């Protein structure tokens, strides 16, 4: 989303490296909506439309957050072999700190500054955000009292910057460059589970992502566990003296995770089902999802949404704005939603 050159890069790379099966090895063989997105410019026109739609949604979300004036923002984000590595892989971890650093372009292609971004930022840009350690420790203590066992850390293992899920969330929610004044609580989740270590944060699909290590890793936490975790968070925050916003930082299904689509395009049917449930406030349908079903549809990162949705179930809050942004070519379908407390401006 932050680079025109990167928007359809995954599809271009698959065409270039010859890793697609014969039935998909040229754009003329792709699903018709994907062909339309590709057009005669390799997706450049559609990429601009897709970004504008997404940023319009984010603008509405940012306005809702600004109106709410939170004391802290909890961001639920996956870790892709950034802080969770071979030495320790918790189901989820609350990071507790006064300050957090992000390096938004750390994972950009080549890691050498060869990819321009739409803000013309220097490739090595580092941003600093305030944390909310008092609220974070309250959260950990309260969850322990509710029978959950969250990991917590006062430092970031393996790198000094928050993972890209958190960096992207902050970058996109401040895409108009107003500044981000709200303290954050990063809540990292092992969404990639069985593919976390063997793929080492790389692309899944195409060529073998981890030669010599095909055995799956232990799975991540289930949707039900994350949903019930969210319900507990909702209870404790409703009883607390703080105003806290919850943000789920993930697209819906990802093409590079969807094996049944040869890791090329996302699972539109499954994503529309999840969107319909979310928009209608049928949150319990998300609690009852099987982890294997999410993985089959490339929806690994939806476990980032489950705590937020569980909290909304507990609070009785329903979406007032919910939009689905379809894309076959841009790796993932997107969803933007606002689920405010009753009586709050949106």
Buried (B, 14 or more C-beta within 10 A) or exposed (E): BBBBBBBBBBBBBBBEEEBBEEEBBEBEEBBEBBBEBBEEEBBBEBBEEBBEBBBEBBBBBBEBBEEBEBBBBBBBBBBBBBBBBEEEBBBBBBBBBEEBBBBBBBBBEEEEEEBBBEEEBEBEBEBEBBBBBEBBBBBBEBBEEBEBEBBBBEEBBBEEBBBBBBBBBBBBBBBEEEEBEBBBBBBBBBBBBBBBBBBBBEBBBBEEBBEEEEEEBEBBBBBBBBBBBBBBBBBBBEEBEEEBBBBBBBBBBBBBBBEEBBBBBBBBEBBBBBBEBBBEBEBEBBBEBEBEEBBBBBBBBBBBBBBBBBBBBBBEBBBEBBBBBBBBBBBBBBBBBBBBEEEEEB
